[in-house]
């Protein structure tokens, strides 16, 4: 496990040379104080936009990226392509599943936006989405890293 260090020093080269394989983020400051190899969650912000609207989610992740490029360009950062059904929607669709209604083609606008981004410092470095087998996420991320 990689101990907490200055992010400007953390590279794959450094990890490989020191035989480190894992960075573990944990959402408990007390646990992180007790175990110095646990990275506090503040090192990996992951804003959640809590919306079922892909338009709103894309606007939110785009704004987050701009803010991060300005304020924290060298931090880990999670871009969440996740839609969240709201209570009225759930009540009106009792037999639906997230897989059917908030994944796959429902995220096309997000994936179109993602294709235009760059990876690396100040860019996209971690992306999450539900049901990735229904999406082009893997091919997009591989393409960004070529």
N, C-alpha and C positions, 0 to 999 in steps of 0.2 A: 504494500500500500504506500502511496506517495504521501509524505508528510506535508502539512500546510506550509506553503512558501510564497514568496512574492510571485505573482502571476507572470511578471515580465521574465522570470527565470525558468518558468515551467515550459519545456518544449518536449516533443517526442524524443528528440536526440538525448536530452538529459535523462528522461525516464528510462530509455533503453540502456544508456551507459551505466545507470545505477541499478539496473534490473528491477525497475518499478513498473507495475502493470495496471494499477488501479487507483483512481481518484474517487473517494467516497464522500459525498455530501450528506450532511445530516442536519435535521431541523430541530436541534436541541443544543442551545449554547452550553448548558451544563455538561452534557455528554462530550461536546467538542473540547471543553476545558479539561476534562478528565482524560480523554484519549486524543493526543495531539495529531494523530493521523486522520481524524475525522475533520473534514472541511465544513465550516459553518455554512448554512444555506445562503447567507448573504453573498457568498462568492459565486452563486449561480442564480441570478434573478430569473424568474419564470412567470412574467405577468400573464394572468388569465383574464380574458375579456368577458367571460360570463354572458355570452349572447348566442342566440340561435340564428342571427343574421350574418351571413358570410361577408356582406358589405361592411358591417360594423367591425367584424373581427379583422378584416384586412386593413381597414383604416387604423385600427388600434395597433396592429403589429408594425405597420409602416411608421406610425408616429413613435412607437417604442424604439425602432431601429434608429430613427433620426436622433432621438434623445440620447441613446446609448453611444452613437458615433461621436456626439459632442461631449458627453459627460464621463463615459466609462468604456473607451474603445478597446481596452485590453482585458476585459473581464469575460469569463464564461457567460453565456447568455442563451436562454431557451426561447425560441420563437415557437409559440404554440398555435398550431393550425387546428384548433379544437372548437367545435360548435357545441353549445350547451342548451338543451331545451328548457324553456321556462315553464313554470307551473301551469299556466293556461293551456299551453300546447300539450303538455303531458296529459292533462285532464281530458282534452278533446281527442286524443289519440291513444286510448288505453291498450290497443293491440299492436301498436307500432314498436319498433326497436330503434336504438341509436344507429345501429348498422344500416337500417333501411332509410332513415330520415336525416341523419346528421353526419354522414361519412361519404366516401366515394365521390361521385359526381357533384354532390352538394358543395364540395370544397374546390371546384374547378377555378374559381376566381382567386382563391388563395394560392393554388399551384401556379396559375399564370403570373401572379405577383412574384412568387418565389423564384421562378425561372429567370427573372430579370435581376436578381440579387447576386452579390459577390460573396464568397466565403472568406474567412480569415479575419485578422484583426479589424475591428470596426464594422465587420460584415456579419453574415449569418454564420454561426458556428455549431449550434445544436437546434434541431427541429423535431417537434413532436406532432403527431397526428393520430387519431384513432383509426383502427382498421386499415392499416397501410397496405394490406394486400388488395384493397379495392382502389388504390390510388397510384399515381405515378411518382410518389415521393422518393422511392429508392433511386429511380433513374434520374430524377432531377438532382438529387444530392450528389450522386456519382458524377453527373455532368458538371456540376459546380466545382467539383474537386479535380477536374482534369486540367 
